[in-house]
Amino acid sequence: MRSSNAPTYTLVSHALCPYVQRVAIALAEKGIAFERRYIDLADKPAWFDAISPLGKVPLLLVDDHTGGGPKAVFESAVICEFLEDVGAGPALHPAAPLERALHRSWIEFGSTILADLWHFETAADATTYEAKRASLKKKFGRVEAQFGEGPLFSGAQMSLVDAVFAPIFRYFDVFDALAPTGVFEQMPKLRAWRRALFLRPSVTGAVLPDYNVRLQAFLVKHDAYLLRLTREAVQ
């Protein structure tokens, strides 16, 4: 039973945001109960603008019952570090300082992959699409080269690095169903990592059931080159 003095958590979310997903995964892995509140970033409610200095999600609203109402913690990396500091549930960072620093480094590397993914999925022409595909393959190749025995980034123990890469891999479930990208063709370790991550309830439950439909609608809205490849394959 939850103590009446225990903090309560609300994760302010957008249905497609990968940064929201990493926080949702961390909360679930730690067994921290939380509510989710979805917003439309194209039509932000006034209450959100009032509490989000950067106008972005995720926000974690934390009510520690000390008065003044919930406090808004923003930026996914900061939120995940806060959850580690809280001490609830299993640790998602290694205990050793050097290993912890290496994990944080790969988390940052994952964020650069997300930046490339944005340009990849919204690419409107073959040149941009192929350039970003090459960049993604190169970056994923670096991860493949240093990946251990698995099944997860740190063996059997879930980590925040896993929480960062799971939303990245989720994109390719949709992309490759439309038009195979070939990004992971020569990366057996990453393909196995993807499979292991999507066996975890924290990962599968990090998005709404209609995530794939929403992402495809996003691609249509941006007239993504990927959809043209799909039409060409059908013809």
C-alpha positions in Angstrom: 0.0 0.0 0.0 1.3 3.5 -0.9 2.1 5.7 2.1 0.0 8.8 2.2 3.3 10.8 2.3 4.8 9.1 -0.7 5.4 11.3 -3.7 3.0 11.0 -6.6 4.1 11.2 -10.2 2.5 12.3 -13.4 4.3 12.0 -16.7 3.2 14.7 -19.2 3.6 13.0 -22.6 3.2 13.2 -26.3 2.1 10.0 -28.1 5.2 9.8 -30.4 7.9 11.3 -28.3 10.9 8.9 -27.8 12.2 10.9 -24.9 8.9 10.4 -23.1 9.2 6.7 -23.8 12.6 6.4 -22.1 11.2 8.0 -18.9 8.1 5.7 -19.0 10.4 2.7 -19.3 12.5 3.8 -16.4 9.5 4.4 -14.2 8.1 1.0 -15.1 11.4 -0.8 -14.5 11.6 0.7 -11.1 8.1 -0.2 -10.2 7.2 3.5 -9.6 3.4 4.1 -10.0 2.6 7.0 -12.2 -0.1 8.6 -14.2 0.2 9.8 -17.8 -1.3 13.0 -19.2 -1.1 13.4 -23.0 -0.9 16.7 -24.8 -0.9 17.9 -28.4 2.4 19.7 -28.9 0.8 21.5 -31.9 -1.9 22.9 -29.6 -0.3 23.2 -26.2 -2.6 23.8 -23.3 -2.1 27.0 -21.3 -1.3 25.0 -18.1 1.5 23.2 -19.9 3.1 26.4 -21.2 3.0 27.8 -17.6 5.0 25.0 -16.2 7.3 23.9 -19.1 10.2 26.4 -19.5 11.3 24.8 -22.8 7.8 24.0 -24.1 8.8 20.3 -24.5 7.9 16.9 -23.2 8.5 15.0 -21.1 7.7 16.7 -17.9 7.5 14.7 -14.7 5.2 16.4 -12.2 6.3 15.4 -8.7 4.0 16.1 -5.7 6.0 15.4 -2.6 3.1 16.8 -0.4 5.3 19.5 1.2 3.0 22.2 -0.1 2.8 24.3 -3.1 1.6 21.6 -5.4 3.5 19.4 -7.9 7.0 20.4 -9.1 7.8 20.0 -12.8 11.1 18.2 -13.6 12.0 18.6 -17.3 14.4 17.1 -19.8 14.4 13.3 -20.0 18.0 12.8 -18.9 17.4 14.9 -15.8 14.2 13.0 -15.0 15.9 9.6 -15.3 18.8 10.7 -13.1 16.3 12.0 -10.6 14.6 8.6 -10.6 18.0 7.1 -9.8 18.5 9.5 -7.0 15.1 8.6 -5.5 16.4 5.2 -4.9 13.2 3.3 -5.6 13.4 -0.1 -7.4 16.4 -1.6 -9.1 19.3 0.7 -10.1 19.4 1.4 -13.8 22.9 2.8 -13.7 26.1 0.8 -12.8 27.5 1.4 -9.3 31.1 2.0 -10.5 31.8 5.6 -11.4 33.6 4.8 -14.6 31.0 2.3 -15.8 28.3 4.9 -14.9 30.1 7.5 -17.0 30.4 5.2 -19.9 26.7 4.5 -19.8 25.9 8.2 -19.7 28.2 8.6 -22.8 26.2 6.0 -24.7 23.0 7.7 -23.6 24.3 10.9 -25.2 25.3 8.9 -28.3 21.7 7.5 -28.5 20.4 11.1 -28.5 22.5 11.9 -31.6 21.0 8.9 -33.3 17.5 10.3 -32.5 18.6 13.6 -34.2 19.5 11.7 -37.3 16.3 9.7 -37.1 14.3 12.9 -37.3 15.9 13.9 -40.6 15.7 10.3 -41.8 11.9 9.9 -41.2 11.1 13.4 -42.5 13.4 13.2 -45.6 11.6 14.5 -48.6 14.0 13.3 -51.2 16.3 10.4 -52.0 19.5 12.3 -51.4 18.6 13.3 -47.8 17.2 9.8 -47.1 20.3 8.0 -48.2 22.6 10.4 -46.4 20.8 9.9 -43.1 20.5 6.2 -43.7 24.3 6.0 -44.1 24.8 8.1 -41.0 22.5 5.8 -39.0 24.2 2.7 -40.2 27.6 4.1 -39.2 26.4 5.0 -35.8 24.6 1.8 -35.2 27.8 0.0 -36.4 29.8 1.7 -33.6 27.2 0.4 -31.0 27.4 -3.1 -32.6 31.2 -3.1 -32.4 31.3 -2.5 -28.6 28.2 -4.4 -27.6 28.8 -7.2 -25.2 27.3 -10.7 -24.8 23.8 -9.3 -24.2 20.9 -9.9 -24.1 20.8 -6.3 -22.9 23.4 -3.5 -22.9 24.8 -4.6 -19.5 24.1 -8.3 -19.8 21.0 -9.4 -18.1 20.5 -6.2 -16.1 18.2 -3.5 -17.5 19.9 0.0 -17.7 19.0 3.5 -18.8 21.0 2.8 -22.0 18.4 0.2 -22.8 15.6 2.7 -22.0 17.2 5.1 -24.5 17.6 2.6 -27.4 14.3 0.9 -27.1 12.3 3.9 -28.5 14.9 4.2 -31.3 14.5 0.5 -32.3 10.7 1.0 -32.2 10.8 3.4 -35.1 12.3 0.7 -37.3 9.4 -1.7 -36.6 7.3 0.8 -38.5 9.8 1.9 -41.1 10.9 -1.6 -42.1 7.2 -2.8 -42.4 6.7 0.0 -44.9 10.0 -0.3 -46.9 12.9 -2.3 -45.6 15.7 0.1 -44.6 18.5 -2.4 -44.4 20.0 -0.5 -41.5 20.6 -3.6 -39.3 21.4 -6.1 -42.0 24.9 -6.8 -40.8 24.4 -6.2 -37.1 23.3 -9.5 -35.4 24.0 -8.2 -31.9 21.7 -5.2 -32.3 19.0 -7.3 -33.9 19.1 -9.7 -30.8 19.1 -6.6 -28.5 16.0 -5.3 -30.2 14.2 -8.7 -29.7 15.2 -8.8 -26.0 14.0 -5.3 -25.3 10.6 -5.9 -26.8 10.0 -8.9 -24.6 9.9 -6.5 -21.6 6.5 -5.1 -20.5 8.1 -1.8 -19.7 9.1 -1.3 -23.3 5.9 -2.6 -25.0 3.8 -0.6 -22.5 5.7 2.7 -23.1 3.4 3.8 -26.0 -0.2 3.8 -26.8 -1.7 0.8 -28.6 -2.1 2.8 -31.8 1.5 4.1 -31.9 2.2 2.5 -35.3 -0.9 4.2 -36.8 0.1 7.5 -35.4 3.7 7.3 -36.7 2.5 6.4 -40.2 0.1 9.4 -40.1 3.1 11.6 -39.1 5.0 10.3 -42.1 2.1 11.1 -44.4 1.8 14.6 -42.9 5.5 15.2 -43.7 5.3 13.6 -47.2 8.1 11.3 -46.2 10.3 9.8 -48.9 10.0 6.5 -47.1 6.3 6.4 -48.2 7.3 6.9 -51.8 9.5 3.8 -51.5 6.5 1.9 -50.2 4.4 3.0 -53.1 7.2 2.1 -55.6 7.5 -1.4 -54.0 3.8 -2.0 -54.4 3.8 -0.9 -58.1 
